[in-house]
Amino acid sequence: MDFLAWTATSGGLLLIMSLASGWIHRGPVTSFGLFLLIGILFGPWVLNFVSLDLLSHPELTAHITEITMAASLFITGLKLRLPQRLANWRDGLLLAFPAMLLTVLGMMVVIHLITGFSWPLSLAFAAIVAPTDPVLASLISVNHAGDEDELRVALSSEAGLNDGSALPLLMLALLLFHNTEPLSAGFFGHWLAKDVLWAIGMGTLIGYSFGRIVGIVATRLRTVNSDTAPNDFLTLALIAITYAAAQYVEASGFLAAFAAGVGLRRAEIHVVRTFPPKEQPENERIPPAELLVNPNQRHVQEQDYTPAHTVGLVVGDALSFGDTVERLLAALMVVVLGVTLALHWNSTGLLLAAILFLVIRPLAVWIATIGTGIPFGRRILIGWLGIRGIGSINYIAYAWVHGMSGPQADAMVDMALTLVAASVVIHGITVTPLLNRRQAWQQARRKTKEQKQQDEQTRRE
């Protein structure tokens, strides 16, 4: 296929997916699942129109997935309008750290016993497949800044934070893989100080500081100048600068991108609390600022132009631009995964997927959330809805670029890619029915509670 044929095919595919979005949302297969199937259809297994191997270009794969993840993590952080209290982040922290560590340890032991891989390779595989993907988790993450559903908040904050625990473990696996000297306390101490404490702390600080400062400065400048023009570039600049700054000082770029979104959201909260909109009734909770403005009607009277409206336009543009970039790049990577799957299929990956999805992940979540008071049903759903995707592909490319190679490493990568493809399909098929059933159950419970309250009120009267 030449350039024009690929252009027409890509345009036709995007047009069909856009026009059929209503049916897709109501159907059993998600858009990402369909993109995966399209990649398989165009790849060597079926039509053989194209043959691509992600690992033939590991650096390019790493960079594209980095951009996709950074944009997704930024948007995830921006949608989480949570108070800065530990209790509000408790569930996400438990899932991203204790549950993640238990998942990695469990999968490391399982793959070592099943395949006989070395411990470093087993650890690398576990770190690659353990994290909930921040990109494909958009299916189960918060829909907007006003979404306070505890399940979605927990999974969103986990997806945003778990690179702080999984990536250091992958780095440890690489260090062990290349290490030729006896292990010592100094070896692990250096890893702990540099790849864990420094990477997590400095990455979070850089991202949060940039996000909050840029949000406040942009709001003030645009308010003074009554500037209502679209500012998509501000989002791109914030993601790029925070990620690059963190990587430059060897901190976590992914955590920096997530923290930048959180920081920009905190700037929005600060602005609307300091300069509440005139039309907001007293003693009522101020909604997210992006709900106060219509991005398609930007020109307002100068006397009505307040900082709350300004920050609403800033945040609204950031969400719109980030969502578009995230969905476009995610669709591209999932199609490529479908194409390249023919070159990396390994049936053992399906066995490992079943063990991870049905045993290791649910058990790790259950143990990590003991004593938290999280309802039984929500713990079960959280244990199941841990979708794998673009983040795992990025980790695979990262390991490949950093010299993790050899016959066992090749097999490990094949199993990991097969597991990711299985997650895209299986979790994609089950997420909508499960969430719909949960919503119906919640509505029925709410009606029952309201009826009991009405009956009680009637008896009192």
C-alpha positions as CSV (number, residue, x, y, z in Angstrom):
1,M,0.0,0.0,0.0
2,D,1.3,3.4,-1.0
3,F,1.0,6.7,1.0
4,L,-2.3,7.7,-0.5
5,A,-3.8,4.2,0.1
6,W,-2.7,4.4,3.8
7,T,-4.0,8.0,4.1
8,A,-7.4,6.9,2.7
9,T,-7.5,3.8,4.9
10,S,-6.6,5.7,8.0
11,G,-9.2,8.4,7.3
12,G,-11.9,5.8,6.5
13,L,-11.1,3.9,9.7
14,L,-11.4,7.0,11.8
15,L,-14.6,8.0,10.1
16,I,-16.2,4.6,10.6
17,M,-15.2,4.6,14.3
18,S,-16.5,8.1,14.8
19,L,-19.9,7.5,13.1
20,A,-20.3,4.1,14.9
21,S,-19.2,5.4,18.3
22,G,-22.8,5.1,19.7
23,W,-23.1,1.5,18.7
24,I,-19.6,0.7,20.0
25,H,-20.3,2.2,23.4
26,R,-23.4,0.0,23.7
27,G,-21.7,-3.1,22.2
28,P,-19.7,-5.8,23.8
29,V,-16.3,-4.7,22.4
30,T,-14.7,-1.4,23.2
31,S,-13.1,0.9,20.6
32,F,-9.6,-0.2,21.7
33,G,-10.6,-3.8,21.3
34,L,-11.8,-3.0,17.7
35,F,-8.5,-1.2,17.0
36,L,-6.7,-4.3,18.1
37,L,-8.8,-6.5,15.9
38,I,-8.2,-4.1,13.0
39,G,-4.5,-4.4,13.5
40,I,-4.8,-8.2,13.5
41,L,-6.9,-8.1,10.3
42,F,-4.3,-5.9,8.5
43,G,-1.4,-7.9,9.8
44,P,0.3,-11.1,8.7
45,W,-2.3,-13.3,10.3
46,V,-5.1,-12.3,7.9
47,L,-4.7,-9.8,5.0
48,N,-1.0,-9.3,5.4
49,F,-1.2,-5.7,4.2
50,V,1.5,-4.7,6.6
51,S,4.1,-6.3,8.8
52,L,5.4,-4.3,11.7
53,D,7.5,-5.3,14.7
54,L,7.4,-3.0,17.7
55,L,10.8,-4.2,18.8
56,S,12.4,-3.6,15.4
57,H,12.3,0.1,16.4
58,P,12.5,0.0,20.2
59,E,13.6,3.6,20.6
60,L,10.8,4.9,18.4
61,T,8.3,2.7,20.2
62,A,9.6,3.9,23.6
63,H,9.3,7.6,22.6
64,I,5.8,7.3,21.1
65,T,4.5,5.4,24.1
66,E,6.2,7.9,26.4
67,I,4.3,10.8,24.7
68,T,1.0,8.8,24.9
69,M,1.5,8.0,28.6
70,A,2.6,11.5,29.6
71,A,-0.5,13.0,27.9
72,S,-2.7,10.4,29.5
73,L,-1.2,10.8,33.0
74,F,-1.5,14.6,32.8
75,I,-5.2,14.3,31.9
76,T,-5.8,11.8,34.6
77,G,-4.3,14.1,37.2
78,L,-6.3,17.1,35.9
79,K,-9.6,15.2,36.2
80,L,-8.9,14.2,39.8
81,R,-10.4,17.1,41.7
82,L,-9.6,15.7,45.1
83,P,-8.9,17.6,48.3
84,Q,-5.3,17.4,49.4
85,R,-5.9,15.1,52.3
86,L,-4.4,11.7,52.7
87,A,-7.8,10.1,53.2
88,N,-8.9,11.1,49.7
89,W,-5.8,9.5,48.1
90,R,-5.7,6.5,50.4
91,D,-7.3,3.9,48.0
92,G,-5.1,5.0,45.1
93,L,-1.9,4.9,47.2
94,L,-2.8,1.4,48.5
95,L,-3.4,0.1,45.0
96,A,-0.3,1.8,43.5
97,F,2.2,0.7,46.2
98,P,1.3,-2.2,48.5
99,A,-1.0,-3.9,46.0
100,M,1.5,-3.3,43.2
101,L,4.4,-4.7,45.1
102,L,2.3,-7.8,46.0
103,T,1.3,-8.2,42.3
104,V,4.9,-8.0,41.2
105,L,6.2,-10.4,43.8
106,G,3.4,-12.9,43.0
107,M,3.9,-12.8,39.2
108,M,7.7,-13.0,39.6
109,V,7.4,-16.2,41.5
110,V,4.8,-17.6,39.1
111,I,6.7,-17.0,35.9
112,H,10.0,-18.3,37.5
113,L,8.2,-21.5,38.4
114,I,6.4,-21.9,35.1
115,T,9.1,-20.9,32.7
116,G,12.3,-21.3,34.6
117,F,13.4,-17.8,33.7
118,S,16.1,-16.2,35.8
119,W,15.0,-14.1,38.7
120,P,15.9,-10.7,37.0
121,L,13.9,-11.7,33.9
122,S,11.0,-12.9,36.1
123,L,11.1,-9.6,38.0
124,A,11.2,-7.6,34.7
125,F,8.2,-9.5,33.3
126,A,6.2,-8.9,36.6
127,A,7.0,-5.2,36.6
128,I,6.0,-4.9,32.9
129,V,2.6,-6.6,33.3
130,A,1.6,-5.4,36.8
131,P,0.6,-1.8,36.4
132,T,-2.9,-0.7,35.5
133,D,-2.5,1.2,32.3
134,P,-3.2,5.0,32.5
135,V,-4.1,5.1,28.8
136,L,-6.6,2.3,28.4
137,A,-7.9,2.8,31.9
138,S,-9.8,5.7,30.5
139,L,-12.6,3.1,30.1
140,I,-12.9,2.9,33.9
141,S,-11.4,6.2,35.1
142,V,-13.2,9.3,36.2
143,N,-15.1,10.9,33.3
144,H,-14.7,14.5,34.5
145,A,-13.6,16.6,37.4
146,G,-17.0,16.4,39.1
147,D,-17.0,12.6,39.0
148,E,-16.7,11.4,42.6
149,D,-17.5,7.7,42.1
150,E,-15.2,5.9,44.6
151,L,-14.4,3.0,42.2
152,R,-13.4,5.3,39.3
153,V,-11.4,7.6,41.6
154,A,-9.5,4.7,43.1
155,L,-8.6,3.2,39.7
156,S,-7.7,6.6,38.3
157,S,-5.4,7.5,41.1
158,E,-3.9,4.1,40.9
159,A,-3.2,4.4,37.2
160,G,-1.7,7.8,37.8
161,L,0.6,6.7,40.7
162,N,1.6,3.2,39.9
163,D,4.5,4.2,37.6
164,G,6.1,5.3,40.9
165,S,6.3,1.7,42.0
166,A,6.4,-0.4,38.9
167,L,9.1,1.5,37.0
168,P,11.7,1.4,39.8
169,L,11.2,-2.4,40.0
170,L,11.8,-2.7,36.3
171,M,15.0,-0.7,36.8
172,L,16.0,-3.0,39.6
173,A,15.5,-6.0,37.2
174,L,17.7,-4.3,34.6
175,L,20.4,-3.7,37.2
176,L,20.3,-7.3,38.4
177,F,20.3,-8.5,34.8
178,H,23.5,-6.7,33.9
179,N,25.2,-7.1,37.4
180,T,28.3,-9.2,37.4
181,E,29.5,-8.5,41.0
182,P,28.2,-10.0,44.3
183,L,25.1,-8.3,45.6
184,S,25.5,-6.0,48.6
185,A,23.6,-3.6,50.8
186,G,25.2,-0.7,48.9
187,F,23.8,-2.0,45.6
188,F,20.3,-2.0,46.9
189,G,20.8,1.2,48.9
190,H,21.8,3.1,45.8
191,W,18.8,1.7,43.9
192,L,16.5,2.7,46.7
193,A,17.9,6.2,47.0
194,K,18.1,7.0,43.3
195,D,15.4,5.1,41.5
196,V,12.8,5.1,44.3
197,L,13.1,7.9,46.8
198,W,14.7,10.5,44.5
199,A,12.7,9.6,41.4
200,I,9.3,9.6,43.1
201,G,9.9,12.6,45.4
202,M,11.5,14.9,42.8
203,G,9.3,13.9,40.0
204,T,6.2,14.6,42.0
205,L,7.6,18.0,43.2
206,I,8.6,19.1,39.8
207,G,5.3,18.2,38.2
208,Y,3.1,19.6,40.9
209,S,5.1,22.9,41.1
210,F,5.1,23.5,37.4
211,G,1.4,22.7,37.1
212,R,0.3,24.9,39.9
213,I,2.5,27.9,39.0
214,V,1.8,27.8,35.3
215,G,-1.9,27.5,36.0
216,I,-2.0,30.6,38.2
217,V,0.3,32.7,36.0
218,A,-1.6,31.8,32.9
219,T,-4.9,32.7,34.5
220,R,-3.6,36.1,35.8
221,L,-2.1,37.0,32.4
222,R,-5.1,36.0,30.4
223,T,-7.5,37.8,32.8
224,V,-5.5,41.0,32.7
225,N,-5.5,40.9,28.8
226,S,-9.1,39.6,28.5
227,D,-7.5,36.8,26.4
228,T,-10.1,34.2,25.4
229,A,-8.2,32.6,22.5
230,P,-7.7,28.8,22.6
231,N,-4.5,27.8,24.4
232,D,-3.9,24.2,23.3
233,F,-0.1,24.9,23.3
234,L,-0.1,25.6,27.0
235,T,-1.1,22.0,27.6
236,L,1.6,20.7,25.3
237,A,4.2,23.0,26.8
238,L,3.3,22.0,30.4
239,I,3.5,18.2,29.6
240,A,6.7,18.6,27.7
241,I,8.5,20.8,30.2
242,T,7.6,18.8,33.3
243,Y,8.4,15.5,31.7
244,A,11.8,16.7,30.3
245,A,12.7,18.5,33.5
246,A,12.1,15.4,35.6
247,Q,13.9,13.1,33.2
248,Y,16.9,15.5,33.0
249,V,17.4,15.2,36.8
250,E,16.8,11.4,36.6
251,A,13.4,11.7,38.3
252,S,10.2,10.0,37.2
253,G,8.8,11.8,34.1
254,F,5.6,9.9,34.3
255,L,4.9,10.9,37.9
256,A,5.8,14.5,36.9
257,A,3.2,14.5,34.1
258,F,0.6,13.2,36.5
259,A,1.5,15.6,39.2
260,A,1.4,18.5,36.7
261,G,-2.2,17.7,36.0
262,V,-2.9,17.6,39.7
263,G,-1.1,20.9,40.2
264,L,-3.0,22.6,37.4
265,R,-6.3,21.4,39.0
266,R,-5.2,22.7,42.4
267,A,-4.5,26.1,40.6
268,E,-8.1,26.0,39.3
269,I,-9.5,25.2,42.8
270,H,-7.4,28.1,44.3
271,V,-8.6,30.6,41.7
272,V,-12.3,29.8,42.0
273,R,-12.1,29.9,45.8
274,T,-10.3,33.2,45.8
275,F,-12.4,34.8,43.0
276,P,-15.8,32.9,43.1
277,P,-18.0,33.5,40.0
278,K,-20.7,36.2,40.5
279,E,-23.5,33.9,39.4
280,Q,-22.6,31.2,42.0
281,P,-25.2,31.1,44.8
282,E,-23.8,31.4,48.3
283,N,-23.2,28.3,50.4
284,E,-23.3,26.1,47.3
285,R,-20.3,24.1,46.2
286,I,-18.5,25.7,43.3
287,P,-18.3,23.3,40.3
288,P,-15.1,22.7,38.3
289,A,-14.3,26.0,36.5
290,E,-14.5,24.4,33.0
291,L,-18.3,24.0,33.7
292,L,-18.7,27.7,34.1
293,V,-17.7,28.5,30.5
294,N,-18.7,27.5,27.0
295,P,-15.4,26.9,25.1
296,N,-17.4,27.6,21.8
297,Q,-18.5,31.0,23.1
298,R,-15.3,32.7,24.3
299,H,-16.1,36.3,23.7
300,V,-17.8,37.7,26.8
301,Q,-18.3,41.2,28.1
302,E,-15.2,42.6,29.8
303,Q,-17.0,43.3,33.0
304,D,-18.1,39.6,33.2
305,Y,-14.7,38.3,32.5
306,T,-13.4,36.9,35.9
307,P,-10.5,34.8,36.9
308,A,-12.9,31.8,37.4
309,H,-13.9,32.0,33.8
310,T,-10.3,32.4,32.7
311,V,-9.1,29.3,34.5
312,G,-12.2,27.5,33.2
313,L,-11.0,28.1,29.7
314,V,-7.5,27.1,30.5
315,V,-8.5,23.8,32.1
316,G,-11.2,23.2,29.4
317,D,-8.7,23.6,26.6
318,A,-6.2,21.4,28.4
319,L,-8.7,18.6,28.8
320,S,-9.9,18.9,25.2
321,F,-6.4,18.9,23.7
322,G,-5.0,16.2,26.0
323,D,-8.0,13.9,25.4
324,T,-7.6,14.2,21.6
325,V,-3.8,13.5,21.7
326,E,-4.3,10.6,24.1
327,R,-7.0,8.9,22.1
328,L,-5.2,9.3,18.7
329,L,-1.9,8.0,19.9
330,A,-3.5,5.2,21.9
331,A,-5.5,4.1,18.9
332,L,-2.3,4.1,16.8
333,M,-0.4,2.0,19.3
334,V,-3.2,-0.6,19.8
335,V,-3.5,-1.0,16.0
336,V,0.3,-1.6,15.8
337,L,0.0,-4.1,18.7
338,G,-2.5,-6.0,16.7
339,V,-0.2,-6.0,13.6
340,T,2.9,-7.0,15.5
341,L,1.1,-9.7,17.6
342,A,1.6,-12.3,14.8
343,L,5.3,-12.0,15.3
344,H,5.2,-12.3,19.1
345,W,2.3,-14.6,19.9
346,N,3.1,-17.0,22.8
347,S,0.3,-19.2,24.2
348,T,2.0,-19.2,27.6
349,G,1.1,-15.6,27.8
350,L,-2.6,-16.6,28.0
351,L,-1.9,-18.9,31.0
352,L,0.0,-16.1,32.7
353,A,-2.8,-13.6,31.9
354,A,-5.4,-16.0,33.5
355,I,-3.2,-16.3,36.7
356,L,-2.7,-12.5,36.9
357,F,-6.3,-11.5,36.2
358,L,-8.0,-14.2,38.3
359,V,-5.6,-14.8,41.1
360,I,-2.6,-12.5,41.6
361,R,-4.2,-9.1,41.0
362,P,-7.5,-9.8,43.0
363,L,-5.6,-11.3,45.9
364,A,-3.1,-8.4,46.0
365,V,-5.9,-5.9,46.0
366,W,-7.8,-7.8,48.7
367,I,-4.7,-8.0,51.0
368,A,-3.8,-4.4,50.5
369,T,-7.3,-3.1,51.3
370,I,-7.9,-5.2,54.4
371,G,-9.2,-3.0,57.2
372,T,-10.0,0.0,54.9
373,G,-13.8,-0.4,55.0
374,I,-14.1,-0.6,51.2
375,P,-17.3,-2.5,50.4
376,F,-16.9,-6.2,49.3
377,G,-18.2,-5.6,45.8
378,R,-15.9,-2.6,45.1
379,R,-12.9,-4.6,46.2
380,I,-13.8,-7.4,43.8
381,L,-14.3,-5.0,40.9
382,I,-11.1,-3.2,41.6
383,G,-9.3,-6.5,41.6
384,W,-10.7,-7.4,38.2
385,L,-10.5,-4.0,36.4
386,G,-6.8,-3.7,36.2
387,I,-6.4,-3.3,32.4
388,R,-2.9,-3.6,30.9
389,G,-1.9,-1.7,27.7
390,I,0.3,1.1,26.4
391,G,2.3,1.4,29.7
392,S,3.4,-2.3,29.4
393,I,4.5,-1.7,25.8
394,N,6.6,1.3,27.0
395,Y,8.2,-0.8,29.7
396,I,9.0,-3.6,27.1
397,A,10.7,-1.0,24.8
398,Y,12.5,0.5,27.8
399,A,13.9,-2.8,28.8
400,W,14.9,-3.6,25.2
401,V,16.7,-0.2,24.8
402,H,18.6,-0.8,28.0
403,G,20.0,-4.1,26.9
404,M,17.7,-6.8,28.2
405,S,18.1,-9.3,25.3
406,G,18.7,-12.9,24.7
407,P,16.5,-16.0,24.0
408,Q,14.8,-15.9,27.4
409,A,14.2,-12.2,27.1
410,D,12.7,-12.7,23.7
411,A,10.3,-15.2,25.1
412,M,9.5,-13.0,28.0
413,V,8.6,-10.1,25.6
414,D,6.4,-12.4,23.6
415,M,4.5,-13.5,26.7
416,A,4.1,-10.0,27.9
417,L,2.7,-8.7,24.5
418,T,0.3,-11.7,24.4
419,L,-0.9,-10.9,27.9
420,V,-1.4,-7.2,27.1
421,A,-3.5,-8.2,24.0
422,A,-5.6,-10.5,26.1
423,S,-6.2,-7.8,28.6
424,V,-7.3,-5.3,25.9
425,V,-9.9,-7.9,24.7
426,I,-11.0,-9.5,28.0
427,H,-11.2,-6.4,30.2
428,G,-12.7,-4.5,27.3
429,I,-15.5,-7.0,26.9
430,T,-16.3,-7.1,30.6
431,V,-15.9,-3.5,31.7
432,T,-19.2,-2.1,30.3
433,P,-21.5,-4.9,31.5
434,L,-19.9,-4.9,35.0
435,L,-20.2,-1.1,35.4
436,N,-23.7,-1.1,34.0
437,R,-24.8,-3.7,36.5
438,R,-23.1,-1.8,39.3
439,Q,-24.9,1.4,38.3
440,A,-28.2,-0.4,38.2
441,W,-27.6,-1.9,41.6
442,Q,-26.6,1.5,43.0
443,Q,-29.8,3.1,41.6
444,A,-32.0,0.3,43.1
445,R,-30.3,0.7,46.4
446,R,-30.8,4.5,46.3
447,K,-34.5,4.1,45.5
448,T,-34.9,1.6,48.3
449,K,-33.3,4.0,50.8
450,E,-35.4,6.9,49.6
451,Q,-38.5,4.8,49.9
452,K,-37.6,3.8,53.5
453,Q,-37.0,7.5,54.3
454,Q,-40.4,8.4,52.9
455,D,-42.1,5.6,54.8
456,E,-40.5,6.7,58.0
457,Q,-41.5,10.3,57.4
458,T,-45.1,9.2,56.8
459,R,-45.2,7.2,60.0
460,R,-43.9,10.3,62.0
461,E,-46.6,12.5,60.5
